[in-house]
Amino acid sequence: MDVVCNDKGVLFIEASATGVTVEELAKDEVSGHFEGIPAKLVEDLAQCGDYDISTIPWSFDAPLFIIQVTELSCGGICISVKFNHQLLDGAGTWNFVKSWAEVCCGKSMSLKPVVVETPPCIAVSDDHPTDFELPAGFGRACNADLLKLSTKSTSQSAEYDMKCFAFKKEMIQKMKLENPGFSSFQLLTSFIWSRVNAARDLKDDETTTLVFAANCRGRIKTVPKGFVGMAVVYDHVSTKVSSLRAQGNELRNGADLLKKKIGDLLTEEGAGLYSKAVSSGDRGFTAFPQSKMETALIVGSSFYFPVFEDFGFGKPVGMTLVRPSDDSKLYYFPGKEEGDVVAYIGLTSHAMRKLSFPQKVWSSQPREIHVQWPVLEHDDLRQLAAQQRQEVLKLFNELKQAGTLSEHLGGCMIDLLGRAGGFEEAERVVAP
């Protein structure tokens, strides 16, 4: 794609929304994500002028970037961003927005955008058979069909639902502590993958596939961190559900598959394989992982994007997706609190009703927590417990609510509370 730099490439819309307030938008908030905004209001806050961008790829006369700034009646503002995904990926877009804000504030760009005339391409193949053999598990898909699958709105079908799920920083840290050697992405994605499989009632002999995109910036020497454009490679892991659930270590088994695949993918050799696929033909078709949508989960976006950074007018209070995901989609974004993660998950309505995230399965291996209490006489221990009763009770309830309370530690705390006020009262206070 050749990019002609002129003012026709960007559409900037200014608008006002009478009677719309931040409070109204935030009625159904999930860690800073406003998932309950009516679809019509979302469309009004994220217009695209007279251009029709419902077809993929966008028409040639459509802008590459569409920005709308809407003043709300409460004095707040809403900024919507739409971009041509053939030109930019998520990381490139957020770097552009951040750089734009820094320039407007009179600051130096923290990561200067880098435009490379002949960037390494990774996805496009031709529409005729070639002698090049695609990687195992990959097929040839028409770009238009592929992008339609990636961006179709749930409003087009009543069969699908999209919901936000928040994962607290402490929850993710606990997963990493109990499963050392894995990244937050590997563990959280494995966890969600396993729960989606369960919600779909997948049988042990069925094959399940996880498709993901890996950002090459700063990992491949030919792709600098500030690279502008598409710098992601797609890959996947497929396995029998029984293998994923083997030995009751579903969390670790899934993370193992992801870790190995990402390690193999983000190498010069791995990226070169995709470059070879691209250079083997014309435009129009893409090398993309083959998967059965009913048993696959496609992961996009990132919880490292600077969504809640201060762009010059205060920290954002919330965000939402303009196009919700449909079946088999998972989009990550950061939560409002630093370190939190929000996942937008799209599934069939039947599966969504069954989707849940029991927090007691975070650890792939059961671990006992041994607590050593000081050796004290009975009266001394009773007095100590009485002094600390409220603190112990508060800690107990916090651990219990977070699902991080082991039976052993719980027993010790019940014992301590019991010494302070009688075991009967202790058991009543901490009963499920």
URDAQUI-V988806 format. One record per run of one state. SS is the DSSP state (H for helix, E for strand, C for the rest). FROM is the first residue (numbers start at 0). LEN is the number of residues. If there is no record, write none. Layout:
# URDAQUI-V988806
ss={SS | SS}
from={FROM | FROM}
len={LEN | LEN}
This chain:
# URDAQUI-V988806
ss={C | H | E | C | H | C | E | C | E | C | H | C | E | C | E | C | H | C | E | C | E | C | E | H | C | H | C | E | C | H | C | H | C | E | C | E | C | E | H | C | H | C | H | C | H | C | E | C | H | E | C | E | C | E | C | E | C | E | C | E | H | C | H | C | H | C | H | C | H | C}
from={0 | 6 | 9 | 17 | 21 | 25 | 28 | 30 | 32 | 34 | 38 | 45 | 64 | 72 | 76 | 83 | 89 | 104 | 113 | 114 | 123 | 125 | 137 | 142 | 151 | 153 | 156 | 159 | 167 | 168 | 178 | 183 | 199 | 206 | 215 | 226 | 227 | 231 | 240 | 244 | 245 | 248 | 249 | 265 | 267 | 279 | 284 | 289 | 292 | 295 | 301 | 309 | 310 | 314 | 315 | 318 | 319 | 328 | 334 | 340 | 348 | 354 | 358 | 361 | 377 | 402 | 406 | 421 | 422 | 430}
len={6 | 3 | 8 | 4 | 4 | 3 | 2 | 2 | 2 | 4 | 7 | 19 | 8 | 4 | 7 | 6 | 15 | 9 | 1 | 9 | 2 | 12 | 5 | 9 | 2 | 3 | 3 | 8 | 1 | 10 | 5 | 16 | 7 | 9 | 11 | 1 | 4 | 9 | 4 | 1 | 3 | 1 | 16 | 2 | 12 | 5 | 5 | 3 | 3 | 6 | 8 | 1 | 4 | 1 | 3 | 1 | 9 | 6 | 6 | 8 | 6 | 4 | 3 | 16 | 25 | 4 | 15 | 1 | 8 | 2}
